[in-house]
Amino acid sequence: MRGVKLLLIAIAALGVLAIIAMVLALPTNPPVTTYIAIVLGFIAVSALLVAWWWSLLWAKQGRDAANVLQYLEQAVRLNLPLPRMVRAIGATTNPPLSKRMQAVAADLEQGAPLATALRRVPRMSARVLTVIGTAENAGSLPQALDRLMERRRESISGRLRWIPFYRLYPLILGIVFIGVSTMFFVFVLPKFEAIFQDFKIQFPGIALAFFEFGRFCWPWIGLLVLAILGVLSAWTIIGWCRGVRFGLVESLGQRVANYVPIIGAARRYRALADALEYCADSVEAGHPFDVSLVESAQLAGNAITARKLRRWADAASRGAAIPDAARHAGMPRLVVSMLSSALYTNGFVAAMRFLARYYRHRFIRATALIEASAAPVIAISMGVLVLWLALAVIAPLISLIQMLSSPASGPHL
């Protein structure tokens, strides 16, 4: 929903800006201006309503797919018959999904794998189906479903925790800043410039810089905002199809965050902790180590960590020792040294669980640091923009007051 909501805000904001621009650009022909403004407003509102309806339908299908997986996770954990459970799920859902669930139950009764049967469910991403199919073949379906639902809960809670301030405050203040700056560029600064030219006074440097910045950027602000939000929305929708809502695939912002010094390290700590914990559970259940690594890479939710895990699994499957394969894949030194000392003892699984707890604690500490520093950074950044706008308004007034109050200036008629 995040990308769609941003797209809706962009459509509404650009519609309003288009109406204002047309009204300002065609003052000599009021009937034509009014007609164009009405048409543009109708188009903007219609696009907003269509996108809103489509986003609600899309989100509902995603929730239905997640609920189906949640019921299946409970059925597998309690060792209930899947076809009967699937028919029970279909009896409690809407008619279109109920028909699909009956078809899923029929496929399961005919011996089809669960991953193949679930392809009939709308918004069931290919990444999730791959994870279920791999786990089903390896005999670790309960652990995989449990990890999928845990990743979904963590993804939802993570988004909700950051919504109140870290997203709404910059978004709202940015829209207000752009709106006020646009009015200032159109109505105030040209008058200031004309007055200073009449009085032959040098325009204040900070106001002149703001004016030149507005002249250069203002025609492109709408297109730039629309392009950025369009890319983000498209990437978000593609990510939904691949499994973003389950925390399996990163969005565009998350991929960029992987290369930010502190935030990227925190994300890698969390992914590594989840992967090591899953590997420990899988190895303890009797599954091969390389297969466990492949499954954990699919559930990692971090592109950098998943790539290292796949290299680790590939090297281990070729016959390399586990510590050597980890070193070749670029895993942290602590992982290599701990597994080297625990490989030939009975504490291999315990060592992996210790590493999972260690990196989870490092993720918690890094997250606390980020949350403590994000609010001041955002507030200071937004404050600098507001201060620049305020000085651009106040500096010309101060210059005019000083000039008019100076005895050397004489009377001005």
LUMLUM-872448 format. One line per field, with one value per residue (C-alpha): x, y, z; residue number from 1; residue in one letter. Coordinates in pm, 1 decimal, padded with zeros to 6 digits. Layout:
REM LUMLUM-872448
x [X;...]
y [Y;...]
z [Z;...]
resi [NUM;...]
resn [A;...]
//
This chain:
REM LUMLUM-872448
x [00000.0;00289.8;00374.5;00008.6;-00061.1;00233.4;00105.0;-00238.4;-00086.2;00122.3;-00181.3;-00380.2;-00089.8;-00003.1;-00369.0;-00390.4;-00059.9;-00180.5;-00500.4;-00306.7;-00060.1;-00336.8;-00516.4;-00194.7;-00085.6;-00412.8;-00542.3;-00659.4;-00926.3;-01128.1;-01384.0;-01111.6;-00913.9;-01214.9;-01301.8;-00947.0;-00928.1;-01255.1;-01142.2;-00805.7;-00969.8;-01216.6;-00934.1;-00728.2;-01023.0;-01122.9;-00767.9;-00751.4;-01075.5;-00974.1;-00632.3;-00791.5;-01039.3;-00767.7;-00536.1;-00811.4;-00882.3;-00511.9;-00462.0;-00764.9;-00629.0;-00293.3;-00458.7;-00658.2;-00340.5;-00168.8;-00468.8;-00464.4;-00098.5;-00167.5;-00442.6;-00218.8;00065.6;-00166.1;-00292.0;00059.9;00175.9;-00121.2;-00081.4;-00433.8;-00536.5;-00467.3;-00752.6;-01013.9;-00854.0;-00844.0;-01214.4;-01287.7;-01094.2;-01297.5;-01622.1;-01534.1;-01414.5;-01576.5;-01727.7;-01448.0;-01177.6;-01397.7;-01410.5;-01034.3;-00987.3;-01213.2;-00994.1;-00683.4;-00836.1;-00914.4;-00554.0;-00422.8;-00653.2;-00515.0;-00161.2;-00039.0;00232.0;00116.8;00322.4;00161.0;-00191.6;-00145.0;-00080.7;-00457.9;-00470.1;-00454.2;-00154.5;00037.3;00382.9;00624.8;00890.9;00660.3;00566.8;00936.0;01004.2;00710.2;00813.2;01175.0;01070.0;00817.0;01083.8;01324.9;01065.0;01077.8;00738.7;00627.6;00945.2;00918.8;00554.4;00624.6;00916.7;00704.9;00437.2;00697.2;00860.2;00522.3;00445.9;00788.4;00744.8;00405.4;00520.0;00831.8;00628.2;00378.7;00655.7;00802.9;00477.4;00385.2;00685.8;00955.0;00725.7;00434.4;00636.1;00878.7;00599.7;00354.8;00619.0;00764.6;00425.0;00359.6;00708.5;00662.6;00319.5;00434.0;00751.5;00548.0;00321.7;00629.4;00796.8;00482.7;00348.9;00612.0;00962.7;00883.6;00739.8;01046.6;01270.3;01082.0;01091.9;01465.7;01528.1;01324.6;01521.0;01848.3;01925.2;02121.2;01899.4;01996.1;02216.2;02013.3;01688.6;01854.4;01987.8;01640.8;01487.5;01736.6;01689.2;01313.2;01341.2;01558.0;01375.0;01010.7;00905.7;01056.9;00937.1;00606.1;00763.3;01043.5;00803.5;00576.5;00869.5;01014.5;00679.3;00594.3;00918.9;00866.1;00506.3;00597.7;00882.6;00652.0;00385.7;00647.4;00784.5;00437.0;00413.0;00749.5;00693.1;00767.8;00467.3;00622.1;00960.3;01123.9;01203.0;01337.6;01171.7;01369.4;01418.3;01536.8;01789.3;01927.1;01932.4;02160.5;02445.6;02390.4;02662.9;02466.7;02128.7;02279.8;02476.3;02163.0;01968.8;02247.9;02262.0;01891.7;01900.3;02203.6;02044.7;01727.4;01926.2;02148.7;01851.1;01666.2;01977.2;02014.0;01652.7;01685.8;02015.5;01880.8;01584.4;01827.7;01838.3;02164.2;02353.7;02374.7;02000.6;01933.9;02150.1;01959.7;01626.6;01757.3;01877.2;01522.7;01389.2;01664.3;01489.8;01823.8;01986.6;02345.9;02309.4;02112.7;02386.0;02650.9;02437.5;02394.4;02770.6;02823.6;02577.8;02730.3;03081.9;02962.9;02779.1;03100.6;03276.5;03448.8;03461.9;03190.7;03431.0;03627.7;03306.7;03191.0;03522.1;03500.9;03144.5;03252.1;03078.6;03192.3;03507.1;03315.1;03096.7;03400.4;03592.7;03295.4;03197.8;03563.7;03592.0;03247.5;03250.2;03409.6;03224.7;02866.7;02810.0;02767.1;02395.0;02451.2;02719.4;02479.7;02212.4;02467.2;02562.5;02195.1;02140.0;02458.0;02363.5;02005.1;02131.4;02355.8;02052.9;01855.4;02135.7;02180.1;01805.0;01793.3;02076.6;01903.6;01569.1;01736.2;01924.6;01660.6;01428.2;01695.3;01833.1;01489.2;01392.4;01718.1;01693.0;01335.9;01426.6;01703.8;01456.0;01204.6;01479.9;01593.4;01239.0;01191.9;01519.8;01430.8;01112.4;01260.4;01592.8;01437.0;01207.5;01502.0;01694.4;01398.4;01345.8;01714.0;01715.6;01399.2;01503.4;01846.8;01875.8;02096.6;01823.4;01602.9;01228.2;01095.4;00775.2]
y [00000.0;00238.0;00292.6;00321.3;00574.2;00784.1;00762.9;00881.5;01175.8;01260.2;01252.4;01479.4;01721.6;01742.3;01792.6;02089.1;02229.8;02189.6;02379.5;02660.4;02678.4;02701.2;02971.3;03173.0;03115.2;03216.3;03523.1;03698.3;03444.5;03354.2;03123.7;02909.8;02906.9;02797.7;02527.3;02389.2;02399.2;02207.9;01944.9;01898.9;01878.9;01617.4;01411.3;01430.5;01331.3;01047.2;00912.2;00936.3;00742.0;00472.4;00429.5;00422.0;00152.1;-00051.8;-00025.7;-00145.2;-00445.2;-00524.1;-00499.7;-00721.3;-00995.1;-00973.2;-01008.0;-01307.4;-01479.0;-01411.2;-01545.8;-01864.4;-01919.0;-01852.6;-02116.8;-02363.0;-02299.9;-02386.1;-02697.4;-02822.3;-02748.9;-02939.7;-03221.1;-03172.4;-03301.2;-03023.9;-03087.0;-03074.0;-02762.6;-02592.7;-02663.1;-02517.4;-02203.5;-02174.2;-02198.8;-01888.2;-01661.1;-01463.0;-01657.0;-01596.4;-01709.1;-01994.6;-02142.8;-02121.2;-02286.0;-02573.4;-02619.3;-02612.7;-02883.9;-03093.7;-03061.1;-03169.2;-03472.6;-03572.2;-03566.6;-03229.5;-03056.8;-02774.6;-02516.2;-02619.3;-02614.7;-02270.1;-02114.2;-02083.1;-01833.0;-01468.1;-01262.1;-01570.6;-01457.3;-01677.1;-01626.2;-01762.3;-02059.7;-02131.4;-02129.8;-02364.9;-02599.2;-02618.1;-02678.0;-02939.2;-03132.9;-03110.1;-03211.5;-02878.8;-02738.4;-02654.0;-02454.0;-02271.7;-02173.5;-02062.2;-01851.9;-01698.0;-01585.5;-01458.6;-01254.0;-01110.9;-01009.0;-00847.9;-00665.0;-00525.4;-00425.5;-00262.4;-00049.2;00052.7;00151.4;00397.8;00548.9;00810.8;01045.5;00921.9;00907.4;01142.1;01436.3;01471.5;01399.9;01655.8;01920.9;01864.0;01912.9;02228.3;02359.4;02306.1;02472.9;02776.6;02809.0;02798.5;03079.9;03274.3;03232.9;03333.8;03625.8;03764.0;03740.5;03909.1;04208.9;04220.5;04213.3;04495.7;04711.6;04658.5;04748.6;05069.4;05168.3;05048.9;04834.8;04513.3;04213.8;04012.3;03716.5;03451.5;03565.7;03584.1;03229.9;03109.2;03292.6;03150.3;02803.4;02837.7;02966.4;02672.9;02395.4;02501.9;02390.8;02047.7;01983.3;01829.3;01601.2;01498.1;01415.6;01222.7;01027.7;00936.1;00833.3;00643.1;00443.7;00376.8;00269.1;00039.7;-00114.6;-00162.6;-00334.2;-00561.3;-00638.5;-00730.9;-00984.6;-01131.8;-01141.0;-00802.0;-00828.4;-01143.2;-00976.4;-01200.6;-00936.5;-00590.1;-00277.0;-00006.6;00190.8;-00117.3;-00199.2;00153.9;00129.0;-00175.9;00054.0;00319.0;00261.7;00205.3;00109.6;-00141.9;-00311.2;-00338.0;-00497.0;-00749.6;-00835.8;-00914.9;-01122.4;-01316.7;-01386.4;-01518.0;-01731.7;-01887.0;-01960.3;-02128.6;-02329.6;-02444.6;-02564.3;-02735.7;-02908.4;-03021.1;-03176.1;-03384.9;-03189.3;-03140.9;-02822.0;-02697.2;-02746.6;-02557.9;-02271.0;-02253.1;-02237.6;-01975.0;-01764.7;-01764.2;-01649.4;-01399.4;-01087.8;-00915.7;-00931.0;-00901.9;-01167.9;-01398.4;-01377.6;-01471.7;-01759.8;-01898.1;-01881.2;-02054.4;-02330.7;-02370.7;-02408.3;-02650.3;-02863.8;-02889.3;-03057.6;-02763.2;-02760.1;-02549.3;-02289.5;-02264.6;-02225.4;-01954.1;-01771.3;-01798.8;-01659.0;-01351.6;-01434.3;-01247.9;-01365.2;-01451.8;-01696.7;-01860.6;-01893.8;-02016.2;-02280.7;-02388.5;-02462.1;-02625.8;-02828.1;-03140.8;-03130.4;-03183.0;-02810.4;-02716.3;-02641.5;-02464.0;-02248.2;-02147.1;-02057.7;-01850.5;-01664.5;-01604.1;-01452.6;-01246.0;-01088.4;-01035.2;-00838.1;-00635.8;-00563.1;-00446.4;-00213.1;-00072.4;-00018.0;00168.6;00392.6;00463.1;00543.8;00772.6;00968.0;00972.8;01222.4;01493.8;01446.6;01476.9;01773.6;01958.0;01890.5;02013.3;02308.6;02414.4;02423.4;02625.5;02860.3;02916.6;03006.7;03235.9;03418.6;03458.0;03637.3;03840.7;03948.8;04171.5;04332.7;04411.1;04563.2;04783.1;04896.6;04985.3;05175.7;05372.6;05452.2;05576.0;05957.6;05948.5;05790.0;06098.1;06101.9;05856.8;05944.0]
z [00000.0;00057.4;-00309.0;-00411.1;-00136.6;-00250.4;-00608.1;-00496.2;-00312.5;-00618.6;-00848.3;-00617.5;-00562.5;-00931.8;-01020.3;-00785.7;-00916.0;-01274.9;-01197.6;-01027.5;-01316.8;-01576.1;-01377.1;-01349.1;-01707.0;-01877.1;-01689.8;-02006.9;-02101.2;-01791.6;-01963.1;-02121.7;-01798.2;-01597.5;-01849.8;-01852.7;-01472.6;-01441.4;-01691.9;-01522.1;-01181.4;-01306.6;-01457.8;-01138.6;-00917.4;-01152.8;-01160.8;-00782.9;-00738.9;-00989.2;-00829.0;-00482.7;-00584.9;-00754.5;-00453.3;-00220.9;-00443.9;-00472.9;-00096.4;-00027.3;-00253.1;-00076.2;00264.0;00139.9;00019.3;00352.3;00545.4;00336.6;00423.5;00789.6;00799.1;00615.1;00861.3;01149.2;00969.6;00896.8;01250.4;01398.3;01141.5;01000.5;00654.3;00406.6;00155.4;00430.1;00579.1;00239.6;00184.5;00528.3;00431.4;00111.2;00305.9;00508.4;00225.9;-00055.2;-00349.1;-00605.1;-00363.5;-00240.4;-00591.3;-00619.6;-00279.3;-00382.5;-00690.2;-00467.2;-00247.7;-00555.3;-00676.7;-00336.3;-00333.7;-00673.0;-00534.7;-00658.0;-00449.5;-00225.6;-00414.5;-00743.7;-00601.4;-00443.8;-00784.3;-00816.0;-00525.5;-00644.4;-00530.0;-00418.5;-00524.2;-00716.3;-00448.7;-00176.9;-00395.6;-00456.0;-00082.2;-00017.2;-00299.2;-00180.6;00179.0;00072.7;-00114.2;00178.9;00437.8;00624.0;00528.4;00887.5;00952.9;00620.4;00669.3;01024.0;00903.0;00625.0;00867.8;01112.7;00837.9;00741.6;01100.7;01135.0;00804.9;00907.2;01255.3;01111.2;00872.0;01139.4;01379.3;01128.0;00996.7;01263.2;01236.5;01002.2;00697.8;00754.0;00888.0;00592.9;00341.1;00482.3;00543.8;00196.1;00029.1;00234.4;00156.6;-00217.1;-00209.9;-00010.1;-00217.8;-00539.0;-00418.2;-00309.8;-00649.9;-00840.9;-00635.7;-00396.1;-00538.3;-00874.7;-00684.2;-00463.7;-00768.7;-00937.9;-00622.6;-00577.5;-00942.2;-00903.7;-00593.4;-00749.1;-00446.8;-00457.0;-00399.1;-00084.3;-00169.0;00014.4;-00147.0;-00488.8;-00449.5;-00353.1;-00647.9;-00899.2;-00754.7;-00796.4;-01150.8;-01247.5;-01061.0;-01042.0;-01397.0;-01335.2;-00981.0;-01086.1;-01347.3;-01111.1;-00827.7;-01063.9;-01210.9;-00869.6;-00725.7;-01042.6;-01020.9;-00650.6;-00707.9;-00997.7;-00799.9;-00500.7;-00712.3;-00872.9;-00529.3;-00402.4;-00682.7;-00583.9;-00208.0;-00047.1;00183.0;00331.3;00379.2;00117.6;-00145.2;-00081.9;-00209.5;-00389.4;-00069.3;00117.0;-00155.4;-00133.2;00247.4;00222.7;00118.9;00387.8;00651.2;00973.4;00826.6;00584.3;00862.1;01077.0;00792.4;00731.3;01102.1;01106.3;00787.4;00904.6;01243.3;01078.8;00833.4;01102.3;01325.1;01038.1;00946.9;01306.6;01315.3;00977.9;01058.2;01394.9;01210.9;01003.0;00676.1;00481.6;00560.0;00200.4;00146.7;00469.9;00346.0;00017.7;00202.7;00444.1;00148.5;00010.2;00347.4;00424.6;00289.4;00221.5;-00120.3;00004.7;00274.5;00044.6;-00218.5;00038.6;00166.6;-00185.8;-00244.5;00087.8;-00004.4;-00349.6;-00209.2;00060.4;-00196.4;-00400.9;-00108.8;00062.3;00440.6;00601.6;00750.1;00425.2;00225.6;00464.9;00427.0;00048.3;00052.6;00251.3;00578.3;00893.9;01067.6;01382.6;01189.0;01030.1;01356.7;01561.4;01307.4;01266.5;01637.4;01664.6;01342.2;01485.8;01816.5;01919.3;01953.1;01585.5;01615.9;01947.1;01785.7;01508.1;01761.6;01956.2;01637.7;01559.9;01906.5;01876.8;01544.3;01656.4;01956.5;01726.8;01507.0;01811.4;01921.6;01570.2;01535.9;01867.4;01747.2;01415.5;01576.7;01831.8;01563.8;01286.8;01455.6;01507.3;01155.3;00994.3;01212.4;01138.6;00763.2;00743.5;00966.2;00728.6;00437.3;00636.8;00756.3;00397.6;00293.2;00593.9;00530.1;00161.5;00274.5;00558.3;00403.3;00129.5;00386.2;00612.9;00321.1;00224.7;00583.7;00623.6;00296.7;00373.3;00728.8;00624.2;00626.1;00316.2;00112.5;00121.3;00040.0;-00216.0;-00396.3]
resi [1;2;3;4;5;6;7;8;9;10;11;12;13;14;15;16;17;18;19;20;21;22;23;24;25;26;27;28;29;30;31;32;33;34;35;36;37;38;39;40;41;42;43;44;45;46;47;48;49;50;51;52;53;54;55;56;57;58;59;60;61;62;63;64;65;66;67;68;69;70;71;72;73;74;75;76;77;78;79;80;81;82;83;84;85;86;87;88;89;90;91;92;93;94;95;96;97;98;99;100;101;102;103;104;105;106;107;108;109;110;111;112;113;114;115;116;117;118;119;120;121;122;123;124;125;126;127;128;129;130;131;132;133;134;135;136;137;138;139;140;141;142;143;144;145;146;147;148;149;150;151;152;153;154;155;156;157;158;159;160;161;162;163;164;165;166;167;168;169;170;171;172;173;174;175;176;177;178;179;180;181;182;183;184;185;186;187;188;189;190;191;192;193;194;195;196;197;198;199;200;201;202;203;204;205;206;207;208;209;210;211;212;213;214;215;216;217;218;219;220;221;222;223;224;225;226;227;228;229;230;231;232;233;234;235;236;237;238;239;240;241;242;243;244;245;246;247;248;249;250;251;252;253;254;255;256;257;258;259;260;261;262;263;264;265;266;267;268;269;270;271;272;273;274;275;276;277;278;279;280;281;282;283;284;285;286;287;288;289;290;291;292;293;294;295;296;297;298;299;300;301;302;303;304;305;306;307;308;309;310;311;312;313;314;315;316;317;318;319;320;321;322;323;324;325;326;327;328;329;330;331;332;333;334;335;336;337;338;339;340;341;342;343;344;345;346;347;348;349;350;351;352;353;354;355;356;357;358;359;360;361;362;363;364;365;366;367;368;369;370;371;372;373;374;375;376;377;378;379;380;381;382;383;384;385;386;387;388;389;390;391;392;393;394;395;396;397;398;399;400;401;402;403;404;405;406;407;408;409;410;411;412;413]
resn [M;R;G;V;K;L;L;L;I;A;I;A;A;L;G;V;L;A;I;I;A;M;V;L;A;L;P;T;N;P;P;V;T;T;Y;I;A;I;V;L;G;F;I;A;V;S;A;L;L;V;A;W;W;W;S;L;L;W;A;K;Q;G;R;D;A;A;N;V;L;Q;Y;L;E;Q;A;V;R;L;N;L;P;L;P;R;M;V;R;A;I;G;A;T;T;N;P;P;L;S;K;R;M;Q;A;V;A;A;D;L;E;Q;G;A;P;L;A;T;A;L;R;R;V;P;R;M;S;A;R;V;L;T;V;I;G;T;A;E;N;A;G;S;L;P;Q;A;L;D;R;L;M;E;R;R;R;E;S;I;S;G;R;L;R;W;I;P;F;Y;R;L;Y;P;L;I;L;G;I;V;F;I;G;V;S;T;M;F;F;V;F;V;L;P;K;F;E;A;I;F;Q;D;F;K;I;Q;F;P;G;I;A;L;A;F;F;E;F;G;R;F;C;W;P;W;I;G;L;L;V;L;A;I;L;G;V;L;S;A;W;T;I;I;G;W;C;R;G;V;R;F;G;L;V;E;S;L;G;Q;R;V;A;N;Y;V;P;I;I;G;A;A;R;R;Y;R;A;L;A;D;A;L;E;Y;C;A;D;S;V;E;A;G;H;P;F;D;V;S;L;V;E;S;A;Q;L;A;G;N;A;I;T;A;R;K;L;R;R;W;A;D;A;A;S;R;G;A;A;I;P;D;A;A;R;H;A;G;M;P;R;L;V;V;S;M;L;S;S;A;L;Y;T;N;G;F;V;A;A;M;R;F;L;A;R;Y;Y;R;H;R;F;I;R;A;T;A;L;I;E;A;S;A;A;P;V;I;A;I;S;M;G;V;L;V;L;W;L;A;L;A;V;I;A;P;L;I;S;L;I;Q;M;L;S;S;P;A;S;G;P;H;L]
//
